[in-house]
Amino acid sequence: MTHGMTKRSAVVVGAGVFGAWSALRLARDGWRVTLVDAYGPANGRASSSDHSRVIRAGYGADTIYTQWATEALTDWQWLSKKSGETLVEECGALFLGESGSAHLAATAATLTTCGVTHERLDAAAVASRYPQLGVIGLGDAIYEARGGVIRARRAVAAAVATARAYGVTYRQARVLPPDESASVPVVHLADGARLEAEQIVFACGPWLPALLPDAVGGRIRPTRQEVLYFGVPAGDVRFAVDRLPVWIDFAAGVYGIPDLDTHGFKIGLDRHGPAIDPDTADRVVGEDAIATARAFLARRFPALMDAPLVDAHVCQYENTTSGDFIIDRHPCWTNVWVVGGGSGHGFKHGPAVGKHVTDLLGGRAAVEPRFALAGKSTEAARAVY
């Protein structure tokens, strides 16, 4: 930046993983940034909350997500060093599939094309390497060596703290829905304050449909999602993060994370739940989710089938039509950007999203067609896993 040149300015609404990394990357690029969130970074209502999230590059034939996840891992490791915290555990990622799974075949091909280290394992090899994992009905599997787990809430907090160290101003305040018919966009806060900047980024996850009903509306559908933590047997280290990778069973629609920081063995139900209001919904896990998780444990991790439930969280996905993100200009304002639609798989990509947003605002990138608002409808047709 030329000495004495006035910094360009941006307001980022939403301090989840997309907003935090957008603010951080913009500040690193020389922007003057204000970051605002109604409840705080990775708060209990946010999609970016909870103890942990999976990081993996395996995405079927979706090369863009494989590339972005690989780039993001480098940035997550950078943030770990910058913050002095171990935010990522590269325990590996194991993708489980039925015999002849087309998704696994496409994943292996894409990982090979992108130079991502992985192994193809049959059921016998899985059983030999991970005897704590039941393989009845299992076809093939893929092991991705540099997959693993991110300490989610800590990671978002670290991104916001690092952004502030780069000069970002953080405010905890509620943003009112802007008048989408106005010729000039204005960010008004509930306390009467007004935030002004050259560029405005709305990266507020499940709150996007309510804040921008004309531009977003039903193109993002917040749904209730349940994750459960089961207590491992006393003295049993087989389910620790250094003994077992994260795993995804695509056919069952279930994923899991080994016992990280003694929180318990995590089971996530990767299915679209009922609609949720992120402001008012109670976060109590239902008995049907517990029963579903226990039935899965009985089949894949039988030693945990009777394990006690030690923790459980209800968060949400903010789903787009296909599962692709939305990263695009507001259709009425050239200086307003909509960033969201993580669709349950977006957390790992936070750094890559932040970089792309910074490149868009800086005029160094064009909108990726897959992330355009115009390509999203209100009909669910999920295609990204």
Buried (B, 14 or more C-beta within 10 A) or exposed (E): EEEEEEBBBBBBBBBBBBBBBBBBBBBBBBBBBBBBBBBBBBBEBBBBBBBBBBBBBBBBBBBBBBBBBBBBBEBBBEBBEBBEBEBBBBBBBBBBBBEEBEBBBBBBEBBEEBEBEBBBBBBEBBBEBBEBBBBEEBBBBBBBBBBBBBBBBBBBBBBBBBBBEBEBBBBEBBBEEBEBEEEEBEBBBEEEEEBEBEBBBBBBBBBBBBBBEEBBBEBBBBBBBBBBBBBBEEEBEBBBBEBBBBBBBBEBBBBBBBBBEEBBBBBBBBBBBEEBEBEEBEBEBBEEBBEBBBEBBEBBBEBBBEBEBBBBBBBBBBBBBBBBBBBBBBBEBEBBBBBBBBBBBBBBBBBBBBBBBBBBBBEEBEBBEBBBBEBBEEEEEBEBB
